[in-house]
Amino acid sequence: MRKAHAFTLIELLFVVAIIALLAGLLVPAMQSFANKGRDIKCQQNLRDLFVLINSAANDNDNQYPRIEADPQNPIHPGDALARTLLEVIRPYGGSEKNIQCPLDLAGPNWFAKKQTSYLWSPMSEDEPTTNIKVYGRRGAYSMPLSRVRLLQDWDLVHGAAEPGMRKRMNVVYADGHVATR
């Protein structure tokens, strides 16, 4: 008759220690992957907002709309043409999901304060989508679309959870590219 062999306590503890070690190595990597996914979602939101806002501009003689970045402290008080970001994008298929940065919701939560995770640049309001002018001490000049910020995060929320990384923000420019600054 054969005798069944059971695991000893030392063998079981050794297996549990190996599993705990592997889990300890995988958890930070999985968190990094999750944060990278949230970064990508935020960048996709900004690209989508660029397309939606340009659709609104196309319906407005190719001029960017007036958007109230902070409805509690309006830039254009009493202006009937100024609308919130959600009001501008909703007719073109946009929704609240487009104006919520996943890392903002987990961090300072500007969405709860301002009803959007993204700050609209008032410099581009009422300007044509193809030729934005900047007004300075020496008069007006055209700025390359690749340098004009349309939307950006309200706060530095990207890269904060990764060790050794400085906090960053995502920005979409008037030519449609998204960069992390």
N, C-alpha and C positions, 0 to 999 in steps of 0.2 A: 504494500500500500504506500502510495506517495504522500508525502506530507506537504501541505500547501505552505508556501513561504509568504509571509506578510512583510510589509515595509516596517523598518525600525523607526523609532522616533527621530533619530539623527538623519536618516534618509528623507523623511517627510519635511523636517525643518530645512534641510538643504534645498529641496525642491521649492519650498515656499520662499526661501531667500532669493533664489534665482528668479522666480516670477516677480517678486517685489523689486528686484534690481532692474529687470527689463521694463516693468511698468514705470519705474522712476526715470528711466531714460526716454521712454516714449511720450509721457505726459507733456513735457515742455515742447517737444517737437510737434505734437498734435495742437497745442495752444498756438504755436507759431503758424502752423498751417491755417488754423481757424482765423487768426488775425489777418493773415495774408488774404484769405477769402473775403473778409470784411473790407479790406482795402480795395480789392478789385470791385466789390459791389458798389462802394462809394464812387470809384472812378467811372463805373458804368452809369451810375445815377447822373453824374455830371455830363457825360456824353449824351445821355437821353435828354437831359434838360437843355443842352445846347440845341439839339434837333427840335425840341418842342418850342423853345423860345424863337428860333429862326423861323419856324412855321408861323408863329404869331407875328413876327416881323414881316414876313411875306404878305400877310393879310393887311399890314399897316404900311403899305408903300415902301417896303424894305427898311423900315426904321424900327429900332429896338423899342419895346414898350416901356412905360414908366412902371416900375415895380417898387412897391413899398417893402423894403427889407425888414423893417421892424414896425409892424402896425401900431404898437404902443407909442412909438416916437416917430411919427411919419416925417419923411423928407418933404413931401408935397401935401401939407395939410389943406384939406378942402378941395383938392384936385380930383375931379370926377374921373379923369382918365387913369389915375394911379390905382393899381390893383396889387393884391398880394401875388406872390409867385404861384401859389396854387390856383388862383383865379385866372392867371394868364395861361397856365398849361392845361387846365382841365378840359377846355373845348377841343384840344388836340390829342386827347387820349391820356394825358398825364393824371397822376393820382398822388395821394399822400406818400405812397411808397417811393416815388421818385424824389421826394424832398427830404427823405430821412436817411442820414448816414448811420450805418449800423454801429460804428465806433462812437459816434456822438451820443447815441441812445444809451450806450453802456457807460459813458464818461460824464462830461459836464451837462449833457442833455439840453443843448440849445433848442432842440425841437420843442420841448415843453415850454421854453421861455418865449420863443420867437415864431412858432408854428412852421419852422423850416430849419434844417441843419446847414443851409448854405446862405452865404451873404452875397447879395446882388451888388454889382458895381454901378453906382449911379452915373459914372462918367460916360457910359455908353447909351444912356437914355436919349431918345429922340434923335439918335445919330443913325446914319445909314449903315447897313450891315456890311457894306463893301469898303467904306472909307470913313473911319472914325477920326474925328478931329479932337485934339487936345488943346485946351486953352491955357496959356501961360503968360508970363510977363512980357514975352516978345511977340505975342499974338497967337493965332491959331495955326496949328500944323497937323498934318496927317500922321498918325501913328501906325506902324505895321500891325496888322491884325494878330500876328503871333505874339505881340507884346501887350495887348489889351486884355485885362482880366474881366471876364463876364461874371463868373461865380466862383466862390471859394468856400471852404469850410469856415464856420464862425470861429473855430478855435483849433489849436494844434492838438489833434486827437490821434494821429496816425503814428505808429512806431513806438508809442509810449510803453507798451507791454513787453517789448523785446529788449533784453539786456544789452546795454552799451549803445543803444540807438537814441538819437535825439528825436524829439517830437517834431512832426511835420504836418502839413496840410495839403490837400489836393486842390488844384485850381484848373478851371477850364477857361481857355482863351478864345478870343473872337474868331480865330481860324479853325476852331474845333478840337485842337489837341488838349489833352489833359496831362498835367505835370504835377509832381509832388515837390513841394518846396519846404 
